[in-house]
């Protein structure tokens, strides 16, 4: 598939936003792929992260039903596993580098979930942030919480 003027830097119009990369195939044809290597340093770009995760999914053919790599039940089980590893790193006081690696695993799986579900996670991230920035916070038993409160909280 050929993508003409599909990806732009800076603000995008409503029409362009509807054609943003979502699938592994979309991200594999993204201009960022041209500059990626197997070892690519941080450049602060959402597009680089998504392109790298798509390259990983493509390399291992996760979308192939025989591989189960895009089955969300399986992916949720992997998320639980990685969250457990991150939790253990925190609660056991392991070095921050180990906790950071486990947190990166959670992020990689989250970005992969967006690919498996064919959704534009960046767009949904910003929509959600816009909503939650308008919410009040409350202090609960374990700390501050920002959520949609539907009823009165008894103090």
N, C-alpha and C positions, 0 to 999 in steps of 0.2 A: 504494500500500500504506500502510495506517495503522499506526503504531507507537505502542502505548500503554505508557507506563512502560518503554520500551525502554532509554533512556539515563538514567543516574543519575550524580550526583557522589558521590565517595567509594567505599567498599568495595561490591562487588557480590556477589550470591549466585551459586552455580553455575548456576542456571537463567538468570539474567540474563546471565551471561558467555557462555552458548551463543547468545545472540541479539544479541551486539555487532555493530556495523557492520563490514562487510567489503567489500561491493561499492560501485561508484560510486553505484548507486541508493540503497543504504543510507545512504551518506554525504550524498547530495543531500537526503535527508529528515531528516537529523540536525538537532537544534535549533541547532547552531552556525551553520548556513547562514543563519539569520535575521539574524545580526549581521555577516556577512561583507560586505566591499566588495572591489572589485578591488585596492585598496591598503589592506592591513590590517597593522598593526604586530605585532611579536612580543608574545605574551601568555603564553608559557611552557606552552602547552597542546598536547598531542599531538592532541587532537580538532580544534583549529583547523588544525593543519598538514594532517591527513588530509582535513578538510572542504575546505580550499583546493585541494589536489591533485585531489580528486574533482570539484570545480567546474571545474577546468582540463580534466580528462578529459571531463566532460560537455559543456563548451563546444565542444570540438573533436571530439566524437563518436568518441573513441578506441575504444570498445567495438564500433563498427560494423566487421564483418569487412573491408569494402572499404577501410577506413582503416588496417588492420593495426596500430592503436595498442595492442592488447592481445596481439599475437603475441609470445610470449616470446623467440623467436629474434631478432626485430627489436629487442626491448627490451634483450636482452643485448648486441647490437652497439652500441646507443646507450650502454649502461653502459661498455663498453670505450672508446668514443670519449670520453666524459666523464672517465673515469679517466685517459686519456691526457692530456687537457687539464689536469686537476688535477696530474698528475705533471710536466708541462712547466712549470707555474707554479711548482712547488716546485724542480725541478732547475735551472731557468733563473734562479732568484732573483727572480722577479717580485714586485711588491708584494703584501703580505698580503691586501689587499682583492680582488685578482684571484684569488688562491688560494682565498679564502673563497667567491667567486662560483662557482668551478668545483666546490668541495666541496658547495655548495648544490645545484648541478645533479645531483650524484651522489645526494644525499639525496632530491631531488624524484623522480628516476627510481626510487629504491629504494621510496619510498612508493607510487609509481605501479605498481611491480611487484606490491606487495601487493594493490592494487586489481585489477589484471589477473588475478591468481591467486586472488582472492576469499579472502584469508586475513587473519586478525587479527594483524597484525605486532606490535602492542604486546604481546599475550599471548605470542607466541613470543619476543619480545625478553626479557621477564622470565623465561620458562622457561630460556632460554639463559644469561642472566646468573646465575640461581640455580645452574646447573650449572658454569659456568666459574669462579665464585667459590670453588668447592670444589677446583679443580685446583691442583697445584703449578706453579711456573714453573721454567724452565731457561734458562740463558744459552747461546745459540748463537753462531755465527760473526759474526752481524750485530747481535745484541742479545738482549734477554730475550724469551722465547716462552712462552705459556701454551696448551697443547694437550693432547689425550689421547695420552699416550705409550704405545705398545703393546709396545715392546721396549726393551732397554737401549741407551743412547746411548754409543758408544765415545768416550772422551775423548782 
